Amino acid sequence: MRVPHPDAPPWTVLARELARGGGTPAEILGAVRDRQPAGLPESLLVVGLVTGYGVPIRIAMDTIRWQGLGVAGGLTDDELNGLLAPYF
């Protein structure tokens, strides 16, 4: 896991703490989403993945289709895990 950019959103710190305990990216991001007062907005997700985890922007943009965000996307937990596992 790379060192996050100092301007990475605060949720990335929580995600790193949760990742130490194990779990898939979908489980970790779901826990982060549930602990944020406003959920995990798509734009904040993308920024955090790019600046906090070094996820390429193209892959980060694909994550906004994740069903766990409550949007009408078709990206399942398993598909999200496949995209993000190399970075978590």
Secondary structure, DSSP 8 states (H G I E B T S, - for coil): -----TTS-THHHHHHHHHHT---HHHHHHHHHHHSTT---HHHHHHHHHHHH---HHHHHHGGGBGGGTSS--B-HHHHHHHHGGG-
